[in-house]
Amino acid sequence: MAFLFLSYLATFLFVWKQKKKWAYTFFALSTTLSILMFLYHATSTLNLNF
Amino acid sequence: MNKTGLYLANSGAMLIVASVLMGAFIVQFGFNEEPCPLCLLQRMGMLGVILGLSLNTWFGFRKEHFGLVILAALISAVFSIRQILLHICPAPGEPTGYGTAVMGMHLYSWAVVIYGACILGSVVFLFITKEEEKDTKRKPLTVETVIFYLVILITLANVVSAFFECHLGPCCENGPCP
């Protein structure tokens, strides 16, 4: 989870440095990872659904 | 509304969503409630919404920035609706919902309302703003920059908070990782 937030932090830093392509790349990475994390939480046998 | 007014309104919208994230920290530390895995994912959605708005701050109004806001809001609304559906019908004897209710609604229910407002707000902005040139880079006003730095600070706080709760990877079963 912290890695995902770190990825969002990197995205904001790229926006600050006005590097738009890198910001889009890291946003795509963060969003894809958060969807994958959601799917893991939704399908895991562990009690993560709360 | 003139251009400066629109950019200030854009930063105002950023501040509103950022204040929701600060509110989540108040619930986390004030009421001693560790955020659930789905709650953390919903916080990320709010950051995605803020990201789209901050692109407007640094690169001018563009329709793809609002597209990004709408995308982040839609994906995160799915996370919130999933959590609402998990708690909509509690087991007998168990409390309704997860966590403390704020003004009668749980945080994940509020999240859906906020994502809906973000989508609606983006539609309004798309109607009233004039698109900037493709490779525009603008110098934000001081107040816009301050709000942007506040957002970076909130994101950093979330990195630290999520690290202590779930470390780098997925969360652990039944609460914070040992």
gemmi code that builds the backbone of each chain (N, CA, C; Angstrom):
import gemmi

chains = {
    "A": [
        ("MET", (0.819, -1.210, 0.000), (0.000, 0.000, 0.000), (0.856, 1.265, 0.000)),
        ("ALA", (1.905, 1.237, 0.853), (2.761, 2.424, 0.920), (3.425, 2.671, -0.435)),
        ("PHE", (3.718, 1.580, -1.153), (4.332, 1.717, -2.490), (3.386, 2.461, -3.442)),
        ("LEU", (2.088, 2.151, -3.327), (1.093, 2.818, -4.184), (1.038, 4.318, -3.886)),
        ("PHE", (1.027, 4.645, -2.603), (1.021, 6.072, -2.235), (2.319, 6.749, -2.691)),
        ("LEU", (3.406, 5.982, -2.598), (4.704, 6.508, -3.036), (4.668, 6.829, -4.530)),
        ("SER", (3.986, 5.966, -5.266), (3.840, 6.167, -6.703), (3.024, 7.439, -6.996)),
        ("TYR", (1.987, 7.674, -6.183), (1.213, 8.920, -6.336), (2.073, 10.132, -5.982)),
        ("LEU", (2.909, 9.965, -4.951), (3.805, 11.061, -4.552), (4.743, 11.413, -5.702)),
        ("ALA", (5.284, 10.370, -6.350), (6.175, 10.585, -7.502), (5.420, 11.321, -8.616)),
        ("THR", (4.155, 10.949, -8.819), (3.345, 11.605, -9.855), (3.225, 13.102, -9.573)),
        ("PHE", (2.944, 13.433, -8.309), (2.820, 14.860, -7.941), (4.145, 15.591, -8.129)),
        ("LEU", (5.237, 14.907, -7.808), (6.547, 15.557, -7.965), (6.851, 15.816, -9.439)),
        ("PHE", (6.420, 14.890, -10.312), (6.614, 15.115, -11.751), (5.736, 16.268, -12.255)),
        ("VAL", (4.542, 16.401, -11.694), (3.685, 17.544, -12.059), (4.377, 18.839, -11.640)),
        ("TRP", (4.930, 18.827, -10.429), (5.635, 20.012, -9.892), (6.818, 20.391, -10.785)),
        ("LYS", (7.526, 19.359, -11.277), (8.674, 19.612, -12.159), (8.220, 19.872, -13.605)),
        ("GLN", (6.907, 19.859, -13.820), (6.270, 20.094, -15.120), (6.733, 19.088, -16.182)),
        ("LYS", (6.875, 17.836, -15.777), (7.169, 16.740, -16.718), (5.882, 15.928, -16.887)),
        ("LYS", (5.094, 16.347, -17.865), (3.737, 15.823, -18.011), (3.710, 14.331, -18.395)),
        ("LYS", (4.612, 13.950, -19.321), (4.604, 12.551, -19.779), (4.905, 11.600, -18.621)),
        ("TRP", (5.873, 11.972, -17.780), (6.221, 11.133, -16.628), (5.074, 11.101, -15.625)),
        ("ALA", (4.405, 12.248, -15.471), (3.263, 12.309, -14.549), (2.156, 11.360, -15.023)),
        ("TYR", (1.881, 11.381, -16.330), (0.860, 10.480, -16.886), (1.282, 9.019, -16.711)),
        ("THR", (2.570, 8.745, -16.948), (3.066, 7.371, -16.823), (2.881, 6.859, -15.399)),
        ("PHE", (3.271, 7.693, -14.427), (3.153, 7.256, -13.030), (1.700, 7.200, -12.582)),
        ("PHE", (0.841, 8.057, -13.145), (-0.588, 7.970, -12.813), (-1.152, 6.640, -13.332)),
        ("ALA", (-0.773, 6.285, -14.572), (-1.243, 5.020, -15.146), (-0.764, 3.841, -14.296)),
        ("LEU", (0.502, 3.911, -13.864), (1.067, 2.846, -13.018), (0.307, 2.753, -11.689)),
        ("SER", (0.102, 3.904, -11.039), (-0.580, 3.923, -9.737), (-2.002, 3.386, -9.861)),
        ("THR", (-2.702, 3.842, -10.903), (-4.106, 3.423, -11.074), (-4.193, 1.927, -11.354)),
        ("THR", (-3.315, 1.431, -12.236), (-3.330, -0.001, -12.552), (-3.034, -0.817, -11.295)),
        ("LEU", (-2.025, -0.392, -10.535), (-1.671, -1.120, -9.311), (-2.806, -1.082, -8.286)),
        ("SER", (-3.496, 0.065, -8.185), (-4.590, 0.137, -7.205), (-5.752, -0.768, -7.614)),
        ("ILE", (-5.992, -0.885, -8.932), (-7.055, -1.805, -9.384), (-6.642, -3.249, -9.076)),
        ("LEU", (-5.368, -3.575, -9.340), (-4.883, -4.933, -9.059), (-4.963, -5.230, -7.557)),
        ("MET", (-4.605, -4.221, -6.748), (-4.678, -4.389, -5.290), (-6.117, -4.616, -4.852)),
        ("PHE", (-7.041, -3.870, -5.473), (-8.473, -4.046, -5.160), (-8.920, -5.462, -5.506)),
        ("LEU", (-8.504, -5.937, -6.689), (-8.901, -7.289, -7.105), (-8.318, -8.342, -6.163)),
        ("TYR", (-7.066, -8.117, -5.711), (-6.446, -9.044, -4.765), (-7.240, -9.074, -3.459)),
        ("HIS", (-7.590, -7.872, -2.964), (-8.336, -7.798, -1.714), (-9.720, -8.422, -1.853)),
        ("ALA", (-10.311, -8.242, -3.037), (-11.681, -8.741, -3.237), (-11.724, -10.269, -3.388)),
        ("THR", (-10.628, -10.849, -3.892), (-10.663, -12.283, -4.193), (-9.838, -13.120, -3.222)),
        ("SER", (-9.054, -12.468, -2.359), (-8.180, -13.213, -1.448), (-8.990, -14.040, -0.450)),
        ("THR", (-8.406, -15.156, -0.019), (-9.073, -15.974, 1.007), (-8.861, -15.368, 2.398)),
        ("LEU", (-7.904, -14.436, 2.497), (-7.683, -13.758, 3.774), (-8.840, -12.794, 4.045)),
        ("ASN", (-9.018, -12.418, 5.305), (-10.089, -11.470, 5.636), (-9.601, -10.031, 5.379)),
        ("LEU", (-9.728, -9.613, 4.145), (-9.284, -8.263, 3.778), (-10.441, -7.401, 3.297)),
        ("ASN", (-11.638, -7.966, 3.351), (-12.809, -7.250, 2.835), (-13.510, -6.465, 3.927)),
        ("PHE", (-12.914, -5.378, 4.336), (-13.595, -4.536, 5.319), (-13.188, -3.101, 5.096)),
    ],
    "B": [
        ("MET", (-17.022, 34.316, -15.236), (-15.829, 34.331, -14.368), (-14.569, 34.444, -15.228)),
        ("ASN", (-13.614, 35.310, -14.791), (-12.398, 35.439, -15.593), (-11.456, 34.255, -15.364)),
        ("LYS", (-10.349, 34.265, -16.136), (-9.427, 33.126, -16.117), (-8.833, 32.892, -14.721)),
        ("THR", (-8.389, 33.972, -14.071), (-7.783, 33.831, -12.736), (-8.799, 33.238, -11.758)),
        ("GLY", (-10.030, 33.728, -11.858), (-11.096, 33.223, -10.999), (-11.311, 31.731, -11.190)),
        ("LEU", (-11.242, 31.298, -12.450), (-11.444, 29.872, -12.746), (-10.302, 29.029, -12.167)),
        ("TYR", (-9.065, 29.556, -12.287), (-7.931, 28.812, -11.722), (-8.009, 28.769, -10.194)),
        ("LEU", (-8.511, 29.866, -9.600), (-8.683, 29.856, -8.138), (-9.776, 28.871, -7.735)),
        ("ALA", (-10.834, 28.802, -8.548), (-11.913, 27.833, -8.279), (-11.374, 26.405, -8.384)),
        ("ASN", (-10.489, 26.192, -9.362), (-9.856, 24.877, -9.540), (-9.055, 24.504, -8.282)),
        ("SER", (-8.285, 25.477, -7.771), (-7.494, 25.216, -6.560), (-8.407, 25.054, -5.340)),
        ("GLY", (-9.527, 25.782, -5.336), (-10.509, 25.629, -4.260), (-11.057, 24.212, -4.232)),
        ("ALA", (-11.313, 23.661, -5.433), (-11.799, 22.281, -5.529), (-10.731, 21.313, -4.999)),
        ("MET", (-9.458, 21.609, -5.328), (-8.357, 20.776, -4.808), (-8.346, 20.801, -3.290)),
        ("LEU", (-8.550, 21.997, -2.742), (-8.517, 22.173, -1.276), (-9.669, 21.415, -0.614)),
        ("ILE", (-10.832, 21.419, -1.272), (-11.996, 20.712, -0.698), (-11.698, 19.216, -0.601)),
        ("VAL", (-11.165, 18.640, -1.714), (-10.874, 17.197, -1.700), (-9.733, 16.909, -0.716)),
        ("ALA", (-8.748, 17.818, -0.659), (-7.636, 17.638, 0.292), (-8.150, 17.688, 1.732)),
        ("SER", (-9.166, 18.539, 1.985), (-9.693, 18.632, 3.347), (-10.419, 17.338, 3.739)),
        ("VAL", (-10.970, 16.632, 2.743), (-11.586, 15.324, 3.031), (-10.503, 14.353, 3.508)),
        ("LEU", (-9.334, 14.389, 2.837), (-8.233, 13.513, 3.236), (-7.713, 13.885, 4.629)),
        ("MET", (-7.705, 15.197, 4.924), (-7.281, 15.625, 6.270), (-8.310, 15.161, 7.303)),
        ("GLY", (-9.582, 15.200, 6.923), (-10.651, 14.698, 7.797), (-10.465, 13.221, 8.102)),
        ("ALA", (-10.021, 12.474, 7.078), (-9.766, 11.041, 7.273), (-8.650, 10.834, 8.295)),
        ("PHE", (-7.663, 11.731, 8.302), (-6.584, 11.645, 9.297), (-7.106, 11.958, 10.700)),
        ("ILE", (-8.069, 12.896, 10.767), (-8.658, 13.215, 12.083), (-9.365, 11.988, 12.647)),
        ("VAL", (-10.117, 11.282, 11.761), (-10.811, 10.061, 12.212), (-9.773, 9.006, 12.606)),
        ("GLN", (-8.683, 8.908, 11.809), (-7.653, 7.896, 12.068), (-6.946, 8.122, 13.416)),
        ("PHE", (-6.526, 9.340, 13.660), (-5.744, 9.601, 14.873), (-6.611, 10.108, 16.030)),
        ("GLY", (-7.673, 10.860, 15.724), (-8.547, 11.392, 16.766), (-9.412, 10.312, 17.394)),
        ("PHE", (-9.948, 9.415, 16.564), (-10.826, 8.352, 17.067), (-10.103, 7.009, 17.146)),
        ("ASN", (-8.788, 7.015, 16.873), (-7.978, 5.784, 16.910), (-8.531, 4.681, 16.015)),
        ("GLU", (-8.931, 5.037, 14.813), (-9.468, 4.043, 13.880), (-8.480, 3.830, 12.737)),
        ("GLU", (-7.882, 2.641, 12.709), (-6.953, 2.337, 11.616), (-7.753, 2.240, 10.314)),
        ("PRO", (-7.294, 2.868, 9.245), (-8.068, 2.759, 7.993), (-8.040, 1.337, 7.434)),
        ("CYS", (-9.184, 0.900, 6.909), (-9.278, -0.443, 6.342), (-8.597, -0.449, 4.970)),
        ("PRO", (-8.300, -1.674, 4.425), (-7.643, -1.729, 3.103), (-8.428, -0.985, 2.017)),
        ("LEU", (-9.754, -1.157, 2.010), (-10.557, -0.477, 0.986), (-10.557, 1.044, 1.198)),
        ("CYS", (-10.455, 1.454, 2.474), (-10.414, 2.906, 2.766), (-9.151, 3.518, 2.170)),
        ("LEU", (-8.019, 2.785, 2.283), (-6.759, 3.294, 1.733), (-6.872, 3.445, 0.218)),
        ("LEU", (-7.523, 2.472, -0.424), (-7.693, 2.560, -1.882), (-8.567, 3.757, -2.258)),
        ("GLN", (-9.560, 4.046, -1.412), (-10.419, 5.208, -1.693), (-9.657, 6.516, -1.509)),
        ("ARG", (-8.722, 6.534, -0.552), (-7.877, 7.731, -0.389), (-7.059, 7.959, -1.656)),
        ("MET", (-6.570, 6.853, -2.237), (-5.789, 6.984, -3.482), (-6.635, 7.608, -4.588)),
        ("GLY", (-7.924, 7.219, -4.642), (-8.823, 7.796, -5.636), (-8.938, 9.298, -5.483)),
        ("MET", (-9.001, 9.746, -4.217), (-9.072, 11.200, -3.953), (-7.799, 11.869, -4.448)),
        ("LEU", (-6.661, 11.203, -4.246), (-5.392, 11.769, -4.737), (-5.408, 11.841, -6.261)),
        ("GLY", (-6.010, 10.833, -6.909), (-6.131, 10.838, -8.376), (-6.951, 12.029, -8.861)),
        ("VAL", (-8.048, 12.306, -8.128), (-8.891, 13.464, -8.465), (-8.078, 14.760, -8.330)),
        ("ILE", (-7.350, 14.867, -7.214), (-6.531, 16.070, -6.978), (-5.451, 16.193, -8.047)),
        ("LEU", (-4.914, 15.050, -8.464), (-3.858, 15.067, -9.494), (-4.358, 15.718, -10.788)),
        ("GLY", (-5.565, 15.314, -11.213), (-6.140, 15.899, -12.433), (-6.281, 17.410, -12.309)),
        ("LEU", (-6.733, 17.855, -11.117), (-6.906, 19.299, -10.899), (-5.563, 20.017, -10.833)),
        ("SER", (-4.552, 19.341, -10.254), (-3.233, 19.999, -10.162), (-2.564, 20.082, -11.542)),
        ("LEU", (-2.924, 19.175, -12.451), (-2.427, 19.305, -13.833), (-2.948, 20.610, -14.451)),
        ("ASN", (-4.201, 20.966, -14.110), (-4.741, 22.263, -14.567), (-3.919, 23.418, -14.020)),
        ("THR", (-3.517, 23.276, -12.756), (-2.737, 24.346, -12.110), (-1.415, 24.600, -12.841)),
        ("TRP", (-0.732, 23.539, -13.242), (0.622, 23.667, -13.800), (0.664, 23.702, -15.324)),
        ("PHE", (-0.395, 23.160, -15.997), (-0.366, 23.085, -17.463), (-1.568, 23.771, -18.127)),
        ("GLY", (-2.407, 24.415, -17.343), (-3.585, 25.077, -17.914), (-4.743, 24.110, -18.098)),
        ("PHE", (-5.931, 24.670, -18.311), (-7.125, 23.823, -18.469), (-7.052, 23.023, -19.756)),
        ("ARG", (-7.163, 21.708, -19.626), (-7.206, 20.815, -20.801), (-8.272, 19.755, -20.529)),
        ("LYS", (-8.926, 19.302, -21.586), (-10.021, 18.347, -21.343), (-9.502, 17.009, -20.816)),
        ("GLU", (-8.252, 16.632, -21.200), (-7.737, 15.346, -20.702), (-7.488, 15.378, -19.188)),
        ("HIS", (-7.222, 16.573, -18.632), (-7.034, 16.666, -17.177), (-8.349, 16.347, -16.463)),
        ("PHE", (-9.455, 16.873, -17.028), (-10.757, 16.564, -16.434), (-11.129, 15.100, -16.682)),
        ("GLY", (-10.677, 14.572, -17.806), (-10.874, 13.139, -18.094), (-10.219, 12.296, -17.016)),
        ("LEU", (-9.028, 12.744, -16.608), (-8.287, 12.028, -15.559), (-9.034, 12.095, -14.221)),
        ("VAL", (-9.613, 13.265, -13.936), (-10.407, 13.421, -12.704), (-11.591, 12.450, -12.728)),
        ("ILE", (-12.294, 12.417, -13.862), (-13.485, 11.567, -13.976), (-13.093, 10.091, -13.880)),
        ("LEU", (-11.979, 9.717, -14.527), (-11.506, 8.328, -14.474), (-11.193, 7.914, -13.037)),
        ("ALA", (-10.415, 8.747, -12.336), (-10.045, 8.435, -10.947), (-11.293, 8.336, -10.075)),
        ("ALA", (-12.251, 9.250, -10.291), (-13.475, 9.251, -9.477), (-14.314, 7.994, -9.748)),
        ("LEU", (-14.402, 7.604, -11.016), (-15.215, 6.423, -11.362), (-14.614, 5.143, -10.773)),
        ("ILE", (-13.285, 4.992, -10.932), (-12.627, 3.772, -10.415), (-12.793, 3.697, -8.898)),
        ("SER", (-12.571, 4.823, -8.226), (-12.646, 4.816, -6.764), (-14.077, 4.663, -6.277)),
        ("ALA", (-15.035, 5.141, -7.073), (-16.446, 4.949, -6.701), (-16.769, 3.456, -6.672)),
        ("VAL", (-16.124, 2.698, -7.571), (-16.331, 1.232, -7.566), (-15.837, 0.651, -6.240)),
        ("PHE", (-14.662, 1.123, -5.766), (-14.126, 0.644, -4.476), (-15.119, 0.972, -3.342)),
        ("SER", (-15.644, 2.199, -3.359), (-16.562, 2.620, -2.293), (-17.861, 1.832, -2.340)),
        ("ILE", (-18.381, 1.656, -3.562), (-19.666, 0.930, -3.684), (-19.487, -0.519, -3.229)),
        ("ARG", (-18.320, -1.093, -3.538), (-18.006, -2.445, -3.066), (-18.089, -2.489, -1.531)),
        ("GLN", (-17.522, -1.484, -0.880), (-17.534, -1.464, 0.587), (-18.944, -1.232, 1.138)),
        ("ILE", (-19.715, -0.400, 0.458), (-21.115, -0.191, 0.890), (-21.871, -1.513, 0.812)),
        ("LEU", (-21.665, -2.238, -0.296), (-22.379, -3.504, -0.484), (-21.953, -4.549, 0.552)),
        ("LEU", (-20.673, -4.478, 0.993), (-20.196, -5.426, 2.014), (-20.917, -5.217, 3.339)),
        ("HIS", (-21.293, -3.960, 3.620), (-21.852, -3.644, 4.948), (-23.329, -3.270, 4.902)),
        ("ILE", (-23.931, -3.386, 3.744), (-25.312, -2.897, 3.610), (-26.299, -3.785, 4.381)),
        ("CYS", (-25.933, -5.049, 4.537), (-26.819, -5.965, 5.250), (-25.998, -6.691, 6.328)),
        ("PRO", (-25.869, -6.110, 7.531), (-24.995, -6.696, 8.559), (-25.535, -8.012, 9.123)),
        ("ALA", (-24.610, -8.829, 9.634), (-25.024, -10.084, 10.281), (-25.787, -9.739, 11.555)),
        ("PRO", (-26.770, -10.581, 11.956), (-27.553, -10.276, 13.163), (-26.645, -10.126, 14.389)),
        ("GLY", (-26.891, -9.089, 15.153), (-26.107, -8.842, 16.365), (-24.859, -8.011, 16.137)),
        ("GLU", (-24.498, -7.827, 14.893), (-23.296, -7.027, 14.596), (-23.692, -5.589, 14.260)),
        ("PRO", (-22.799, -4.639, 14.542), (-23.159, -3.239, 14.257), (-23.274, -2.986, 12.754)),
        ("THR", (-24.089, -2.005, 12.407), (-24.220, -1.677, 10.982), (-23.008, -0.870, 10.538)),
        ("GLY", (-22.556, -1.150, 9.350), (-21.467, -0.365, 8.771), (-20.116, -0.640, 9.398)),
        ("TYR", (-19.079, 0.015, 8.846), (-17.722, -0.152, 9.356), (-17.206, 1.210, 9.799)),
        ("GLY", (-16.735, 1.283, 11.029), (-16.163, 2.533, 11.540), (-17.217, 3.520, 12.014)),
        ("THR", (-16.727, 4.717, 12.343), (-17.604, 5.752, 12.889), (-18.385, 6.450, 11.773)),
        ("ALA", (-19.684, 6.668, 12.025), (-20.488, 7.412, 11.051), (-20.294, 8.911, 11.275)),
        ("VAL", (-20.181, 9.644, 10.202), (-20.045, 11.107, 10.290), (-21.309, 11.719, 9.693)),
        ("MET", (-22.030, 12.466, 10.495), (-23.309, 13.069, 10.092), (-24.244, 12.018, 9.488)),
        ("GLY", (-24.286, 10.884, 10.135), (-25.234, 9.828, 9.757), (-24.778, 8.892, 8.657)),
        ("MET", (-23.665, 9.202, 8.028), (-23.197, 8.308, 6.951), (-21.761, 7.877, 7.235)),
        ("HIS", (-21.436, 6.641, 6.834), (-20.070, 6.164, 7.012), (-19.158, 6.794, 5.947)),
        ("LEU", (-17.856, 6.753, 6.225), (-16.910, 7.463, 5.348), (-16.960, 6.954, 3.912)),
        ("TYR", (-17.154, 5.626, 3.746), (-17.182, 5.094, 2.379), (-18.438, 5.553, 1.622)),
        ("SER", (-19.532, 5.816, 2.375), (-20.739, 6.351, 1.725), (-20.499, 7.800, 1.311)),
        ("TRP", (-19.834, 8.555, 2.201), (-19.485, 9.938, 1.858), (-18.580, 9.969, 0.635)),
        ("ALA", (-17.685, 8.968, 0.555), (-16.735, 8.934, -0.570), (-17.487, 8.884, -1.908)),
        ("VAL", (-18.554, 8.069, -1.962), (-19.333, 7.984, -3.214), (-19.933, 9.344, -3.558)),
        ("VAL", (-20.452, 10.032, -2.522), (-21.033, 11.369, -2.739), (-19.964, 12.315, -3.289)),
        ("ILE", (-18.769, 12.242, -2.696), (-17.683, 13.139, -3.119), (-17.242, 12.824, -4.552)),
        ("TYR", (-17.129, 11.539, -4.875), (-16.737, 11.185, -6.255), (-17.793, 11.664, -7.253)),
        ("GLY", (-19.060, 11.525, -6.877), (-20.140, 12.026, -7.737), (-20.013, 13.532, -7.945)),
        ("ALA", (-19.715, 14.241, -6.846), (-19.552, 15.707, -6.931), (-18.358, 16.059, -7.814)),
        ("CYS", (-17.285, 15.243, -7.727), (-16.087, 15.499, -8.554), (-16.426, 15.362, -10.041)),
        ("ILE", (-17.205, 14.338, -10.375), (-17.592, 14.124, -11.776), (-18.461, 15.289, -12.252)),
        ("LEU", (-19.423, 15.667, -11.406), (-20.312, 16.784, -11.747), (-19.515, 18.084, -11.890)),
        ("GLY", (-18.586, 18.311, -10.958), (-17.743, 19.501, -11.008), (-16.914, 19.550, -12.279)),
        ("SER", (-16.381, 18.394, -12.685), (-15.579, 18.330, -13.922), (-16.434, 18.699, -15.135)),
        ("VAL", (-17.667, 18.221, -15.131), (-18.579, 18.534, -16.244), (-18.817, 20.043, -16.317)),
        ("VAL", (-19.039, 20.651, -15.147), (-19.267, 22.106, -15.108), (-18.028, 22.842, -15.618)),
        ("PHE", (-16.842, 22.442, -15.139), (-15.597, 23.077, -15.590), (-15.418, 22.912, -17.103)),
        ("LEU", (-15.751, 21.722, -17.617), (-15.609, 21.493, -19.064), (-16.507, 22.433, -19.865)),
        ("PHE", (-17.661, 22.762, -19.281), (-18.586, 23.673, -19.963), (-18.064, 25.108, -19.961)),
        ("ILE", (-17.502, 25.537, -18.826), (-17.220, 26.975, -18.665), (-15.772, 27.372, -18.944)),
        ("THR", (-14.855, 26.396, -19.080), (-13.448, 26.785, -19.321), (-13.094, 26.687, -20.799)),
        ("LYS", (-12.108, 27.528, -21.165), (-11.610, 27.504, -22.540), (-10.294, 26.743, -22.511)),
        ("GLU", (-10.149, 25.775, -23.409), (-8.964, 24.916, -23.383), (-7.701, 25.690, -23.773)),
        ("GLU", (-6.593, 25.421, -23.041), (-5.303, 26.045, -23.349), (-4.606, 25.278, -24.474)),
        ("GLU", (-3.540, 25.888, -25.023), (-2.741, 25.208, -26.051), (-2.130, 23.930, -25.463)),
        ("LYS", (-1.751, 23.001, -26.358), (-1.328, 21.671, -25.906), (-0.124, 21.690, -24.955)),
        ("ASP", (0.935, 22.398, -25.294), (2.150, 22.338, -24.476), (2.309, 23.536, -23.550)),
        ("THR", (1.181, 24.073, -23.100), (1.217, 25.226, -22.186), (1.826, 24.825, -20.845)),
        ("LYS", (2.700, 25.705, -20.349), (3.188, 25.543, -18.974), (2.925, 26.868, -18.293)),
        ("ARG", (2.218, 26.850, -17.183), (1.907, 28.127, -16.544), (2.590, 28.262, -15.189)),
        ("LYS", (2.708, 29.513, -14.755), (3.271, 29.778, -13.436), (2.097, 30.042, -12.507)),
        ("PRO", (1.818, 29.100, -11.583), (0.645, 29.286, -10.722), (0.797, 30.465, -9.770)),
        ("LEU", (-0.349, 30.974, -9.296), (-0.350, 32.018, -8.271), (0.165, 31.421, -6.958)),
        ("THR", (0.557, 32.289, -6.043), (1.122, 31.799, -4.769), (0.129, 30.887, -4.042)),
        ("VAL", (-1.136, 31.322, -4.014), (-2.142, 30.530, -3.277), (-2.313, 29.135, -3.907)),
        ("GLU", (-2.230, 29.075, -5.242), (-2.326, 27.774, -5.929), (-1.133, 26.891, -5.559)),
        ("THR", (0.054, 27.511, -5.520), (1.263, 26.751, -5.186), (1.195, 26.227, -3.754)),
        ("VAL", (0.688, 27.069, -2.835), (0.592, 26.655, -1.430), (-0.342, 25.441, -1.304)),
        ("ILE", (-1.483, 25.500, -2.005), (-2.435, 24.384, -1.944), (-1.787, 23.120, -2.535)),
        ("PHE", (-1.010, 23.289, -3.607), (-0.337, 22.140, -4.217), (0.676, 21.518, -3.239)),
        ("TYR", (1.440, 22.378, -2.537), (2.408, 21.869, -1.561), (1.694, 21.147, -0.411)),
        ("LEU", (0.530, 21.672, -0.032), (-0.256, 21.018, 1.024), (-0.641, 19.598, 0.587)),
        ("VAL", (-1.017, 19.483, -0.693), (-1.400, 18.173, -1.242), (-0.205, 17.211, -1.203)),
        ("ILE", (0.984, 17.716, -1.554), (2.186, 16.874, -1.512), (2.436, 16.401, -0.073)),
        ("LEU", (2.234, 17.304, 0.869), (2.417, 16.970, 2.291), (1.420, 15.882, 2.729)),
        ("ILE", (0.176, 16.019, 2.286), (-0.846, 15.023, 2.639), (-0.488, 13.668, 2.033)),
        ("THR", (0.007, 13.679, 0.795), (0.395, 12.423, 0.137), (1.543, 11.765, 0.898)),
        ("LEU", (2.515, 12.579, 1.307), (3.651, 12.069, 2.073), (3.170, 11.467, 3.401)),
        ("ALA", (2.231, 12.152, 4.057), (1.678, 11.641, 5.322), (0.986, 10.297, 5.099)),
        ("ASN", (0.326, 10.165, 3.948), (-0.337, 8.896, 3.626), (0.676, 7.789, 3.372)),
        ("VAL", (1.813, 8.136, 2.746), (2.870, 7.134, 2.508), (3.341, 6.582, 3.852)),
        ("VAL", (3.631, 7.479, 4.802), (4.150, 7.066, 6.111), (3.090, 6.248, 6.862)),
        ("SER", (1.847, 6.766, 6.862), (0.760, 6.091, 7.581), (0.514, 4.687, 7.016)),
        ("ALA", (0.481, 4.583, 5.674), (0.232, 3.276, 5.038), (1.403, 2.331, 5.283)),
        ("PHE", (2.624, 2.876, 5.361), (3.781, 2.012, 5.603), (3.694, 1.378, 6.986)),
        ("PHE", (3.298, 2.172, 8.000), (3.208, 1.623, 9.363), (2.040, 0.643, 9.489)),
        ("GLU", (1.017, 0.807, 8.665), (-0.138, -0.087, 8.773), (0.013, -1.349, 7.922)),
        ("CYS", (0.442, -1.167, 6.664), (0.436, -2.302, 5.726), (1.799, -2.574, 5.091)),
        ("HIS", (2.809, -1.841, 5.474), (4.126, -1.912, 4.816), (3.989, -1.593, 3.329)),
        ("LEU", (4.909, -2.113, 2.498), (4.881, -1.715, 1.078), (3.811, -2.455, 0.281)),
        ("GLY", (3.538, -3.700, 0.643), (2.626, -4.539, -0.155), (1.181, -4.482, 0.319)),
        ("PRO", (0.420, -5.571, 0.035), (-0.990, -5.617, 0.447), (-1.125, -5.612, 1.973)),
        ("CYS", (-2.316, -5.254, 2.452), (-2.545, -5.210, 3.901), (-2.614, -6.621, 4.478)),
        ("CYS", (-2.471, -6.719, 5.800), (-2.539, -8.018, 6.461), (-3.976, -8.283, 6.915)),
        ("GLU", (-4.200, -9.560, 7.286), (-5.551, -9.969, 7.678), (-5.953, -9.318, 9.007)),
        ("ASN", (-7.222, -8.932, 9.128), (-7.818, -8.434, 10.378), (-7.105, -7.237, 11.000)),
        ("GLY", (-6.577, -6.343, 10.208), (-6.010, -5.117, 10.786), (-4.561, -4.873, 10.434)),
        ("PRO", (-3.894, -3.974, 11.204), (-2.521, -3.590, 10.864), (-1.541, -4.762, 10.863)),
        ("CYS", (-0.531, -4.704, 9.999), (0.492, -5.753, 9.940), (1.357, -5.689, 11.201)),
        ("PRO", (1.798, -6.856, 11.702), (2.641, -6.848, 12.928), (4.020, -6.235, 12.659)),
    ],
}
model = gemmi.Model(1)
for chain_id, residues in chains.items():
    chain = gemmi.Chain(chain_id)
    for i, (resn, *xyz) in enumerate(residues, 1):
        res = gemmi.Residue()
        res.name, res.seqid = resn, gemmi.SeqId(i, " ")
        for name, pos in zip(("N", "CA", "C"), xyz):
            atom = gemmi.Atom()
            atom.name, atom.element = name, gemmi.Element(name[0])
            atom.pos, atom.b_iso = gemmi.Position(*pos), 0.0
            res.add_atom(atom)
        chain.add_residue(res)
    model.add_chain(chain)
structure = gemmi.Structure()
structure.add_model(model)
structure.setup_entities()
